[in-house]
């Protein structure tokens, strides 16, 4: 699993997958995109990463989800 741009090292961010050469985790990229930030905003905030790095993070996350056992989420009545 991975693209070469996303790496995991126990000595960096507790082994969480990061963009190679940075401490920017796939997790934080996903959180910020989910919060509504655009790719351009992320690239401005983190000038060391590229658009290809963002796509690699999304690809890594998609591959990770394929390996997960997903349990249905029960909706809670309002």
OpenMM code with the backbone's topology and positions (N, CA, C; nanometers):
from openmm import Vec3, app, unit

residues = "UNK UNK UNK UNK UNK UNK UNK UNK UNK UNK UNK UNK UNK UNK UNK UNK UNK UNK UNK UNK UNK UNK UNK UNK UNK UNK UNK UNK UNK UNK UNK UNK UNK UNK UNK UNK UNK UNK UNK UNK UNK UNK UNK UNK UNK UNK UNK UNK UNK UNK UNK UNK UNK UNK UNK UNK UNK UNK UNK UNK UNK UNK UNK UNK UNK UNK UNK UNK UNK UNK UNK UNK UNK UNK UNK UNK UNK UNK".split()
positions = [
    Vec3(0.0860, -0.1173, 0.0000),
    Vec3(0.0000, 0.0000, 0.0000),
    Vec3(0.0897, 0.1224, 0.0000),
    Vec3(0.0616, 0.2210, -0.0811),
    Vec3(0.1375, 0.3441, -0.0796),
    Vec3(0.1809, 0.3830, -0.2189),
    Vec3(0.2360, 0.5012, -0.2269),
    Vec3(0.2716, 0.5554, -0.3561),
    Vec3(0.4171, 0.5973, -0.3631),
    Vec3(0.4919, 0.5820, -0.2542),
    Vec3(0.6281, 0.6318, -0.2514),
    Vec3(0.6354, 0.7719, -0.1952),
    Vec3(0.5291, 0.8480, -0.2071),
    Vec3(0.5252, 0.9826, -0.1495),
    Vec3(0.4790, 0.9791, -0.0049),
    Vec3(0.4095, 0.8728, 0.0315),
    Vec3(0.3592, 0.8560, 0.1673),
    Vec3(0.4439, 0.7486, 0.2345),
    Vec3(0.5009, 0.7834, 0.3492),
    Vec3(0.5890, 0.6903, 0.4200),
    Vec3(0.5489, 0.6830, 0.5664),
    Vec3(0.5955, 0.5771, 0.6310),
    Vec3(0.5699, 0.5588, 0.7726),
    Vec3(0.7003, 0.5187, 0.8402),
    Vec3(0.7361, 0.5921, 0.9461),
    Vec3(0.8595, 0.5664, 1.0197),
    Vec3(0.8271, 0.5827, 1.1674),
    Vec3(0.8526, 0.4817, 1.2497),
    Vec3(0.8201, 0.4921, 1.3919),
    Vec3(0.8836, 0.6136, 1.4610),
    Vec3(0.9909, 0.6674, 1.4034),
    Vec3(1.0583, 0.7825, 1.4631),
    Vec3(0.9968, 0.9157, 1.4211),
    Vec3(0.9012, 0.9115, 1.3298),
    Vec3(0.8376, 1.0349, 1.2810),
    Vec3(0.6879, 1.0265, 1.3070),
    Vec3(0.6355, 1.1178, 1.3854),
    Vec3(0.4923, 1.1268, 1.4141),
    Vec3(0.4352, 0.9929, 1.4620),
    Vec3(0.5125, 0.9234, 1.5452),
    Vec3(0.4704, 0.7960, 1.6045),
    Vec3(0.4362, 0.6898, 1.5005),
    Vec3(0.4955, 0.7020, 1.3819),
    Vec3(0.4739, 0.6025, 1.2778),
    Vec3(0.3520, 0.6264, 1.1904),
    Vec3(0.2811, 0.7368, 1.2150),
    Vec3(0.1661, 0.7660, 1.1284),
    Vec3(0.2159, 0.7937, 0.9875),
    Vec3(0.1367, 0.7603, 0.8856),
    Vec3(0.1783, 0.7889, 0.7484),
    Vec3(0.1869, 0.9393, 0.7252),
    Vec3(0.2991, 0.9821, 0.6672),
    Vec3(0.3246, 1.1230, 0.6402),
    Vec3(0.3689, 1.1414, 0.4962),
    Vec3(0.3615, 1.2654, 0.4483),
    Vec3(0.4197, 1.2995, 0.3193),
    Vec3(0.5713, 1.2922, 0.3377),
    Vec3(0.6362, 1.2185, 0.2506),
    Vec3(0.7796, 1.1959, 0.2627),
    Vec3(0.8560, 1.3273, 0.2784),
    Vec3(0.9484, 1.3289, 0.3750),
    Vec3(1.0310, 1.4466, 0.3983),
    Vec3(0.9647, 1.5529, 0.4833),
    Vec3(0.8430, 1.5236, 0.5345),
    Vec3(0.7702, 1.6204, 0.6170),
    Vec3(0.7171, 1.5499, 0.7415),
    Vec3(0.6536, 1.6268, 0.8260),
    Vec3(0.5812, 1.5719, 0.9404),
    Vec3(0.4307, 1.5936, 0.9202),
    Vec3(0.3904, 1.6116, 0.7967),
    Vec3(0.2497, 1.6329, 0.7629),
    Vec3(0.1844, 1.4971, 0.7420),
    Vec3(0.0908, 1.4634, 0.8312),
    Vec3(0.0287, 1.3311, 0.8265),
    Vec3(-0.0865, 1.3264, 0.7261),
    Vec3(-0.1098, 1.2056, 0.6773),
    Vec3(-0.2270, 1.1819, 0.5919),
    Vec3(-0.3523, 1.2214, 0.6701),
    Vec3(-0.3536, 1.1883, 0.7976),
    Vec3(-0.4682, 1.2189, 0.8832),
    Vec3(-0.5016, 1.3680, 0.8823),
    Vec3(-0.4021, 1.4540, 0.9008),
    Vec3(-0.4301, 1.5975, 0.9070),
    Vec3(-0.4708, 1.6510, 0.7696),
    Vec3(-0.4156, 1.5954, 0.6639),
    Vec3(-0.4582, 1.6355, 0.5289),
    Vec3(-0.6063, 1.6037, 0.5102),
    Vec3(-0.6469, 1.4820, 0.5473),
    Vec3(-0.7876, 1.4431, 0.5338),
    Vec3(-0.8776, 1.5296, 0.6203),
    Vec3(-0.8361, 1.5558, 0.7442),
    Vec3(-0.9173, 1.6391, 0.8335),
    Vec3(-0.9387, 1.7782, 0.7764),
    Vec3(-0.8325, 1.8371, 0.7225),
    Vec3(-0.8451, 1.9729, 0.6699),
    Vec3(-0.9284, 1.9771, 0.5418),
    Vec3(-0.9137, 1.8767, 0.4565),
    Vec3(-0.9991, 1.8707, 0.3374),
    Vec3(-1.1450, 1.8509, 0.3779),
    Vec3(-1.1691, 1.7638, 0.4757),
    Vec3(-1.3064, 1.7389, 0.5228),
    Vec3(-1.3665, 1.8629, 0.5872),
    Vec3(-1.2824, 1.9485, 0.6434),
    Vec3(-1.3306, 2.0718, 0.7061),
    Vec3(-1.3601, 2.1802, 0.6030),
    Vec3(-1.3302, 2.1507, 0.4757),
    Vec3(-1.3656, 2.2447, 0.3702),
    Vec3(-1.2495, 2.3234, 0.3122),
    Vec3(-1.1289, 2.2986, 0.3595),
    Vec3(-1.0149, 2.3694, 0.3016),
    Vec3(-0.9893, 2.3161, 0.1606),
    Vec3(-0.9456, 2.4023, 0.0735),
    Vec3(-0.9180, 2.3631, -0.0642),
    Vec3(-0.7734, 2.3143, -0.0762),
    Vec3(-0.7463, 2.2463, -0.1857),
    Vec3(-0.6083, 2.2045, -0.2127),
    Vec3(-0.5173, 2.3260, -0.2152),
    Vec3(-0.5621, 2.4335, -0.2778),
    Vec3(-0.4798, 2.5544, -0.2857),
    Vec3(-0.4483, 2.6099, -0.1469),
    Vec3(-0.5444, 2.6064, -0.0561),
    Vec3(-0.5200, 2.6539, 0.0801),
    Vec3(-0.4166, 2.5665, 0.1504),
    Vec3(-0.4257, 2.4352, 0.1308),
    Vec3(-0.3286, 2.3454, 0.1929),
    Vec3(-0.1891, 2.3687, 0.1352),
    Vec3(-0.1808, 2.3861, 0.0056),
    Vec3(-0.0513, 2.4096, -0.0574),
    Vec3(0.0095, 2.5418, -0.0122),
    Vec3(-0.0738, 2.6408, 0.0127),
    Vec3(-0.0247, 2.7687, 0.0639),
    Vec3(0.0242, 2.7536, 0.2081),
    Vec3(-0.0494, 2.6764, 0.2874),
    Vec3(-0.0120, 2.6562, 0.4277),
    Vec3(0.1145, 2.5711, 0.4404),
    Vec3(0.1320, 2.4765, 0.3486),
    Vec3(0.2461, 2.3842, 0.3525),
    Vec3(0.3218, 2.3918, 0.2201),
    Vec3(0.4075, 2.4907, 0.2022),
    Vec3(0.4756, 2.5065, 0.0728),
    Vec3(0.5685, 2.3915, 0.0344),
    Vec3(0.6025, 2.3030, 0.1295),
    Vec3(0.6923, 2.1914, 0.0985),
    Vec3(0.6207, 2.0758, 0.0301),
    Vec3(0.4869, 2.0777, 0.0269),
    Vec3(0.4164, 1.9668, -0.0382),
    Vec3(0.3614, 2.0118, -0.1735),
    Vec3(0.3276, 1.9138, -0.2529),
    Vec3(0.2771, 1.9393, -0.3880),
    Vec3(0.1347, 1.8858, -0.4024),
    Vec3(0.0731, 1.9231, -0.5104),
    Vec3(-0.0604, 1.8708, -0.5419),
    Vec3(-0.0550, 1.7177, -0.5536),
    Vec3(0.0554, 1.6660, -0.6080),
    Vec3(0.0730, 1.5214, -0.6196),
    Vec3(0.0801, 1.4561, -0.4817),
    Vec3(0.1406, 1.5261, -0.3841),
    Vec3(0.1449, 1.4744, -0.2471),
    Vec3(0.0042, 1.4638, -0.1893),
    Vec3(-0.0792, 1.5635, -0.2155),
    Vec3(-0.2176, 1.5601, -0.1660),
    Vec3(-0.2925, 1.4424, -0.2278),
    Vec3(-0.2741, 1.4207, -0.3570),
    Vec3(-0.3408, 1.3083, -0.4229),
    Vec3(-0.2876, 1.1752, -0.3705),
    Vec3(-0.1579, 1.1702, -0.3403),
    Vec3(-0.1003, 1.0482, -0.2838),
    Vec3(-0.1604, 1.0194, -0.1466),
    Vec3(-0.1857, 1.1243, -0.0679),
    Vec3(-0.2480, 1.1058, 0.0635),
    Vec3(-0.3893, 1.0502, 0.0479),
    Vec3(-0.4641, 1.1023, -0.0479),
    Vec3(-0.5993, 1.0517, -0.0723),
    Vec3(-0.5955, 0.9076, -0.1211),
    Vec3(-0.5018, 0.8764, -0.2076),
    Vec3(-0.4879, 0.7404, -0.2580),
    Vec3(-0.4508, 0.6448, -0.1449),
    Vec3(-0.3607, 0.6878, -0.0591),
    Vec3(-0.3209, 0.6058, 0.0556),
    Vec3(-0.4419, 0.5780, 0.1441),
    Vec3(-0.5202, 0.6808, 0.1722),
    Vec3(-0.6384, 0.6641, 0.2568),
    Vec3(-0.7395, 0.5694, 0.1920),
    Vec3(-0.7593, 0.5816, 0.0618),
    Vec3(-0.8523, 0.4922, -0.0085),
    Vec3(-0.8033, 0.3476, -0.0002),
    Vec3(-0.6738, 0.3276, -0.0201),
    Vec3(-0.6186, 0.1925, -0.0093),
    Vec3(-0.6334, 0.1386, 0.1324),
    Vec3(-0.6120, 0.2239, 0.2317),
    Vec3(-0.6251, 0.1807, 0.3717),
    Vec3(-0.7686, 0.1393, 0.4020),
    Vec3(-0.8651, 0.2101, 0.3459),
    Vec3(-1.0056, 0.1756, 0.3690),
    Vec3(-1.0403, 0.0405, 0.3065),
    Vec3(-0.9761, 0.0063, 0.1985),
    Vec3(-1.0008, -0.1239, 0.1353),
    Vec3(-0.9584, -0.2380, 0.2269),
    Vec3(-0.8599, -0.2118, 0.3115),
    Vec3(-0.8072, -0.3145, 0.4008),
    Vec3(-0.8825, -0.3200, 0.5331),
    Vec3(-0.9678, -0.2246, 0.5589),
    Vec3(-1.0400, -0.2166, 0.6855),
    Vec3(-1.1686, -0.2983, 0.6821),
    Vec3(-1.2076, -0.3464, 0.7967),
    Vec3(-1.3396, -0.4053, 0.8138),
    Vec3(-1.4308, -0.2901, 0.8530),
    Vec3(-1.5278, -0.2627, 0.7692),
    Vec3(-1.6164, -0.1497, 0.7944),
    Vec3(-1.7463, -0.2015, 0.8520),
    Vec3(-1.7859, -0.1459, 0.9650),
    Vec3(-1.9093, -0.1845, 1.0311),
    Vec3(-2.0136, -0.0755, 1.0053),
    Vec3(-2.1368, -0.1140, 0.9767),
    Vec3(-2.2403, -0.0140, 0.9531),
    Vec3(-2.2583, 0.0750, 1.0776),
    Vec3(-2.2822, 0.2014, 1.0508),
    Vec3(-2.3056, 0.2968, 1.1572),
    Vec3(-2.4557, 0.3089, 1.1757),
    Vec3(-2.4987, 0.2862, 1.2957),
    Vec3(-2.6407, 0.2968, 1.3249),
    Vec3(-2.6769, 0.4437, 1.3418),
    Vec3(-2.7811, 0.4864, 1.2729),
    Vec3(-2.8246, 0.6242, 1.2858),
    Vec3(-2.8990, 0.6408, 1.4172),
    Vec3(-2.8715, 0.7524, 1.4826),
    Vec3(-2.9371, 0.7827, 1.6095),
    Vec3(-3.0563, 0.8727, 1.5807),
    Vec3(-3.1729, 0.8376, 1.6372),
    Vec3(-3.2936, 0.9182, 1.6169),
    Vec3(-3.2742, 1.0557, 1.6793),
    Vec3(-3.3221, 1.1560, 1.6115),
    Vec3(-3.3087, 1.2949, 1.6594),
    Vec3(-3.4082, 1.3252, 1.7697),
] * unit.nanometer
topology = app.Topology()
chain = topology.addChain("A")
for resn in residues:
    res = topology.addResidue(resn, chain)
    for name in ("N", "CA", "C"):
        topology.addAtom(name, app.Element.getBySymbol(name[0]), res)
